[in-house]
């Protein structure tokens, strides 16, 4: 999602609800410090924070996906980082 996005914004819900109806498992990645998330480290989010997303994607692939295809969708800064 974009920098100020959360799991209830129109970008997220407009894709997630139809995807769920088609049988997809969905999740929302929220940038550190965005959407009211408390920062737990001194590292701030910026437009080059692709490493955080890489960690999240690897976690999903290693823990929730076996042989299934993986699709990522980003809006605004989220699309740029993808």
Secondary structure, DSSP 8 states (H G I E B T S, - for coil): --TT--TTSHHHHHHHHHHHHTT--------TT-TT----SS----TT-HHHHHHHHHHHHHHH-SS--------THHHHH-
